[in-house]
């Protein structure tokens, strides 16, 4: 009995320390990263899990770099098992131009990462290197799908709302409907999370619509709308081009096979 009382007293004494430990951002990041490694190792192999997590981290680091260049403090990168990762800012974007720039920085970093693999694979005829480049292109192309809150969805959302708030609401709604259709058609269950987050953001966009209309500095200028629209389209075409270019190499057509199997 006395031993039990002593143990209970000890637990009570250290509980604030344990609570603080488990609330630590570093502990949460390590736990999520470990969970992601286990999850992808279970789905694939541990070697492929390492490659996948490396590609995700590099992509998210692009977002972090974009935030820092915009003067936005960050809380770091959080890897989410089965869902990828998230670069978390300390506060919301000050305008839609910042949101578009930061959204595109992830795919741009993904492009930077795949180029050495692609060049090495072509020069030394390495199917493995070209296959990895193809996979990275597919991963970043998926993020550029115009469904909020994916990177492409954030770009299209910001452009649409900058043109007209009603048009923005229609675009966001169509994106959610499109995601729901993909879930129904191809059973891409991860998109359910996208639908939930997109629906929440749509709600807040509707609630803040009048306030944002008054704040003329929040929306993108005509010049930014035009330039970022072109940049978004070119970025998408580059990744599609990489996927189809690598399909000509034996054993390196992973991404194209995935697209054809789902079609």
C-alpha positions in Angstrom: 0.0 0.0 0.0 2.8 2.4 0.9 4.6 1.5 -2.3 1.5 2.3 -4.3 1.0 5.6 -2.5 4.7 6.5 -3.3 4.3 5.6 -6.9 1.1 7.7 -7.2 2.8 10.7 -5.6 5.7 10.3 -7.9 3.5 10.3 -11.0 1.6 13.3 -9.8 4.8 15.1 -9.2 6.3 14.5 -12.6 3.0 14.8 -14.6 3.5 18.6 -15.4 6.9 17.7 -16.8 5.4 14.8 -18.9 2.6 17.0 -20.1 5.0 19.7 -21.2 7.2 17.1 -22.9 4.3 15.6 -24.9 3.1 19.1 -25.9 6.6 20.0 -27.3 6.5 20.7 -31.0 9.7 18.7 -31.5 8.2 15.6 -29.8 5.1 15.9 -32.0 7.2 16.3 -35.2 9.4 13.2 -34.3 6.3 11.2 -33.5 4.6 12.1 -36.7 7.8 11.5 -38.7 8.2 8.1 -37.1 4.5 7.3 -37.8 4.9 8.3 -41.4 8.0 6.1 -41.8 6.1 3.1 -40.3 3.0 3.8 -42.4 4.8 4.1 -45.8 7.1 1.1 -44.9 3.9 -0.9 -44.3 2.4 0.2 -47.6 5.6 -0.2 -49.7 9.2 -0.9 -48.5 11.3 0.9 -46.1 13.7 2.0 -48.9 10.8 3.5 -50.9 9.4 5.1 -47.6 12.7 6.9 -47.2 12.6 8.2 -50.7 9.0 9.3 -50.4 9.6 11.1 -47.1 12.7 12.8 -48.6 10.6 14.1 -51.5 7.8 15.3 -49.2 10.2 17.1 -46.9 12.0 18.8 -49.8 8.7 19.9 -51.2 7.5 21.3 -47.9 10.8 23.0 -47.4 10.1 24.9 -50.5 6.9 26.2 -48.8 9.0 27.1 -45.7 11.5 29.0 -47.8 8.6 30.9 -49.5 7.2 31.9 -46.2 10.5 33.1 -44.9 11.0 35.2 -48.1 7.6 36.8 -47.4 8.6 37.6 -43.9 6.3 35.0 -42.4 7.5 33.1 -39.3 7.0 29.3 -39.5 6.4 26.5 -37.1 8.2 24.0 -39.2 7.3 20.9 -41.2 4.9 18.3 -39.9 4.8 14.9 -41.6 1.4 13.3 -41.5 1.1 9.5 -41.9 -0.7 8.5 -45.1 -1.4 12.1 -46.0 2.0 13.6 -46.8 3.2 16.7 -45.0 2.4 20.3 -44.1 4.5 23.5 -43.8 2.9 25.4 -41.0 3.1 29.3 -40.8 2.8 31.1 -37.5 0.1 33.3 -38.9 -2.1 33.6 -42.0 -1.0 35.1 -45.3 -1.3 38.9 -45.5 -2.6 38.8 -49.0 -3.4 36.4 -51.8 -0.2 37.0 -53.7 1.8 35.7 -50.8 -0.4 32.6 -50.7 0.1 31.8 -54.4 3.9 32.4 -54.2 4.3 30.1 -51.2 2.0 27.5 -52.7 4.1 27.3 -55.9 7.4 27.2 -54.0 6.7 23.6 -53.0 6.4 22.2 -56.5 9.3 24.4 -57.7 11.5 22.8 -55.0 10.1 19.4 -56.1 11.3 20.3 -59.7 14.7 21.2 -58.4 15.0 17.9 -56.6 14.0 15.7 -59.6 16.3 17.4 -62.2 19.5 15.8 -60.9 17.9 12.3 -61.0 16.6 13.0 -64.5 19.9 14.2 -65.8 21.8 11.3 -64.2 19.4 8.8 -65.5 19.6 10.1 -69.1 23.4 10.4 -69.1 24.1 7.0 -67.4 20.9 5.3 -68.7 19.8 4.5 -65.1 16.2 3.3 -65.1 16.1 3.7 -61.3 17.1 7.4 -61.4 14.7 8.2 -64.2 11.9 6.2 -62.4 12.5 8.3 -59.2 12.4 11.5 -61.3 9.1 10.3 -62.8 7.7 9.5 -59.4 8.7 12.9 -58.0 7.0 14.6 -61.0 3.8 12.7 -60.3 3.9 13.6 -56.6 4.2 17.3 -57.3 1.7 17.2 -60.2 -0.8 15.7 -57.7 -0.2 18.7 -55.4 -0.9 21.0 -58.3 -4.5 19.6 -58.9 -6.8 22.7 -58.7 -8.6 21.4 -55.5 -8.2 23.5 -52.4 -6.2 23.0 -50.0 -3.8 21.3 -52.4 -1.1 23.7 -53.8 -2.9 24.0 -57.1 -6.2 24.6 -55.4 -4.7 27.5 -53.4 -3.4 29.1 -56.5 -6.7 28.8 -58.4 -8.6 29.9 -55.3 -6.5 33.1 -54.9 -6.8 34.0 -58.6 -10.5 33.4 -58.7 -11.3 35.4 -55.6 -9.1 38.2 -56.8 -11.2 38.4 -60.0 -14.5 38.2 -58.2 -15.6 36.9 -54.8 -18.7 35.0 -56.2 -16.4 33.4 -58.9 -14.1 32.3 -56.1 -16.9 30.7 -54.2 -18.0 28.8 -57.4 -14.4 27.6 -58.1 -14.0 26.4 -54.5 -17.3 24.6 -54.6 -16.5 23.0 -57.9 -13.2 21.8 -56.5 -14.9 20.2 -53.5 -17.4 18.5 -55.9 -14.6 17.3 -58.1 -12.7 15.8 -55.2 -15.9 14.0 -54.1 -16.3 12.7 -57.6 -12.7 11.4 -57.6 -13.4 9.6 -54.3 -16.5 8.0 -55.7 -14.9 7.1 -59.1 -11.4 6.0 -58.0 -11.8 5.5 -54.2 -9.0 7.9 -53.4 -9.9 8.1 -49.8 -7.2 10.5 -48.9 -9.2 13.2 -50.7 -11.8 13.0 -48.0 -9.4 15.0 -45.8 -9.0 17.5 -48.6 -12.8 17.8 -48.9 -13.2 18.4 -45.2 -10.4 21.1 -45.1 -11.6 22.6 -48.3 -15.2 22.9 -47.0 -14.0 24.6 -43.8 -12.0 27.1 -45.9 -14.9 27.7 -48.1 -17.1 28.5 -45.1 -14.6 31.1 -43.8 -14.2 32.6 -47.3 -17.9 33.1 -47.5 -18.0 34.6 -44.0 -15.1 37.0 -44.7 -16.2 37.9 -48.2 -17.5 41.4 -47.4 -14.5 42.2 -45.2 -12.0 41.1 -47.9 -13.8 43.1 -50.7 -13.3 46.3 -48.7 -9.6 45.4 -48.2 -8.5 46.1 -51.8 -4.8 45.3 -51.0 -5.6 41.8 -50.0 -6.5 40.5 -53.5 -4.0 40.1 -56.4 -3.3 42.8 -58.9 -4.1 42.2 -62.6 -0.4 41.8 -63.3 0.0 39.2 -60.6 -3.1 37.3 -61.7 -1.8 37.1 -65.3 1.8 36.2 -64.4 1.0 33.6 -61.8 -1.6 32.0 -64.1 1.0 31.5 -66.7 3.6 30.3 -64.2 1.1 27.8 -62.8 0.2 26.4 -66.2 3.8 26.1 -67.3 4.7 24.3 -64.0 2.0 21.8 -64.6 3.0 21.2 -68.2 6.7 20.7 -67.1 5.7 17.9 -64.7 3.4 16.3 -67.3 6.3 16.5 -69.8 8.7 14.8 -67.4 6.3 12.0 -66.8 5.7 11.3 -70.5 9.4 11.8 -71.3 10.5 9.2 -68.8 7.9 6.7 -70.0 10.1 6.0 -73.0 12.7 4.4 -70.8 12.3 0.7 -70.0 11.5 0.1 -66.4 11.1 3.8 -65.6 7.5 4.4 -66.5 6.1 4.2 -62.9 4.2 7.4 -62.9 2.6 6.8 -66.3 1.5 3.3 -65.3 -0.2 4.7 -62.2 -2.0 7.3 -64.3 -3.1 4.7 -66.9 -4.2 2.2 -64.2 -6.4 4.8 -62.7 -7.8 6.0 -66.0 
